[in-house]
């Protein structure tokens, strides 16, 4: 078994405050009534008409909408240009977007006994704590973003009155272990379909408890593999039999993708049974075609192994990355002798299939799938594939290293050596992400790259080759003066992977905050951050892969919650609250941190 990585920093296991929101059409019985407060001139405070030398100026059109006292000689004024802090006499200190305030056109202000200041605005609510703002908007937090009034109770909860209802925003004590158990419950309740892990649709927006519908996607194999990897690391760290049982169920499902395709060594993208379709599962469209130019073959076909099963072809390199990652982790942490033998046999068939077909993946069409390519003639020589050169070289080296590790077959080690010595695939890995401006970055590729880096760098023992791989991954993560790197995304999955495979310090604090800030609900609500006043926006020149982005990655509480393949810089994203991704992204990040010693 691979030893845990000694961590430079170990996060405490103590509880933190998990932010949650309860929403109502009318105030519930446990809600305190809004306290009486002075509004505008009723507080006896007039805006200044003259200023002392060097005193901050006040926008001349400023209107005071509410004033509250802290009982210590200071007044907090909610205004149409932000917050005003004053002694009510001769000193006025404005606090606005230049200080990090997300929205400045205020409608209300409140103070909690713990010192928090809450501001209601025409576009959501913000909280000011210890000099830092937190923004609450969208139906994740509020019935409506148009806020009429905010007030606090003795438990430091913030009550919000909006145009369409009320909300109570509070912090509940929780540990990361408790949060992991919560996400396991969500996965089991809404996302686990015979061991396959995927997204789901809600019958009622924002209410998964009222019924969900399973969806089969292009990436069922990948999402299942990442969840399986999380359960393997969980079992490696805790020896919890529940983790082993969940890992075994998803391993069986993952291995079935290859068996049910009826094509030796070809794992399907997804499967659906006739029974699941009758129960309402979605994702199968008989009219969908494979993504191969000039080929109109349907992508879904009946399994030749079990006639009641539909199988999806055109499998991509994304799926294959997930399979090798999961096989490696299960064999290292969970498998008994019989399971290791079964994993090795499946791995052998898939790897032989790739090698026998000149480093391509062949599906039911008899042709290579759209993205199942690792052959040198394409990766090295085709200008159309230059963007994939670094990633695909990294992928196939990782697959061959895992295959040799699991099976001991010399053929895989020979292929690994040949790609490095004759086709410079190890040097190709240095090209990954290199020279790409921010608007050309493919964040889905980052997820695939780190799935490949993890087993490859743990298994590669040659110090010279390990140094090149370390340089390759460091280029993607360490800050750069000329390129946007991954460290700024504060991802526990990327941070803990980088630290584990290199031994270099990783940003544990930001990863920990991301795990803590991640909302308890996975519902895909629309999140609009382009109208915030505390961010700068950037647009790709002449269009591009990504849409409008913010100048920094915002907290998970303030952006769309999805997997690590998404662009977390995107300003506006999300849906109508009728779907959700599975929590596997959180779980894989958390258990990587626990297993490798960064988290207790």
HELIX and SHEET records of a PDB file:
HELIX    1   1 UNK A   40  UNK A   43  5                                   4    
HELIX    2   2 UNK A   97  UNK A   99  5                                   3    
HELIX    3   3 UNK A  176  UNK A  186  1                                  11    
HELIX    4   4 UNK A  187  UNK A  191  3                                   5    
HELIX    5   5 UNK A  208  UNK A  210  5                                   3    
HELIX    6   6 UNK A  220  UNK A  238  1                                  19    
HELIX    7   7 UNK A  241  UNK A  261  1                                  21    
HELIX    8   8 UNK A  274  UNK A  278  1                                   5    
HELIX    9   9 UNK A  317  UNK A  333  1                                  17    
HELIX   10  10 UNK A  337  UNK A  356  1                                  20    
HELIX   11  11 UNK A  376  UNK A  379  1                                   4    
HELIX   12  12 UNK A  383  UNK A  388  5                                   6    
HELIX   13  13 UNK A  389  UNK A  407  1                                  19    
HELIX   14  14 UNK A  410  UNK A  423  1                                  14    
HELIX   15  15 UNK A  425  UNK A  428  1                                   4    
HELIX   16  16 UNK A  429  UNK A  431  5                                   3    
HELIX   17  17 UNK A  438  UNK A  440  5                                   3    
HELIX   18  18 UNK A  443  UNK A  459  1                                  17    
HELIX   19  19 UNK A  463  UNK A  477  1                                  15    
HELIX   20  20 UNK A  486  UNK A  489  5                                   4    
HELIX   21  21 UNK A  492  UNK A  502  1                                  11    
HELIX   22  22 UNK A  508  UNK A  517  1                                  10    
HELIX   23  23 UNK A  556  UNK A  558  5                                   3    
HELIX   24  24 UNK A  584  UNK A  595  1                                  12    
SHEET    1   A 4 UNK A  16  UNK A  24  0                                        
SHEET    2   A 4 UNK A 166  UNK A 174 -1                                        
SHEET    3   A 4 UNK A 158  UNK A 162 -1                                        
SHEET    4   A 4 UNK A 147  UNK A 152 -1                                        
SHEET    1   B 4 UNK A  64  UNK A  69  0                                        
SHEET    2   B 4 UNK A  75  UNK A  79 -1                                        
SHEET    3   B 4 UNK A  82  UNK A  86 -1                                        
SHEET    4   B 4 UNK A  92  UNK A  95 -1                                        
SHEET    1   C 4 UNK A 106  UNK A 111  0                                        
SHEET    2   C 4 UNK A 117  UNK A 121 -1                                        
SHEET    3   C 4 UNK A 124  UNK A 129 -1                                        
SHEET    4   C 4 UNK A 132  UNK A 136 -1                                        
SHEET    1   D 2 UNK A 192  UNK A 193  0                                        
SHEET    2   D 2 UNK A 196  UNK A 197 -1                                        
SHEET    1   E 4 UNK A 212  UNK A 214  0                                        
SHEET    2   E 4 UNK A 200  UNK A 202 -1                                        
SHEET    3   E 4 UNK A 572  UNK A 580 -1                                        
SHEET    4   E 4 UNK A 523  UNK A 528 -1                                        
SHEET    1   F 3 UNK A 270  UNK A 273  0                                        
SHEET    2   F 3 UNK A 309  UNK A 312 -1                                        
SHEET    3   F 3 UNK A 300  UNK A 302 -1                                        
SHEET    1   G 2 UNK A 360  UNK A 362  0                                        
SHEET    2   G 2 UNK A 368  UNK A 373 -1                                        
SHEET    1   H 2 UNK A 537  UNK A 538  0                                        
SHEET    2   H 2 UNK A 549  UNK A 550 -1                                        
END                                                                             
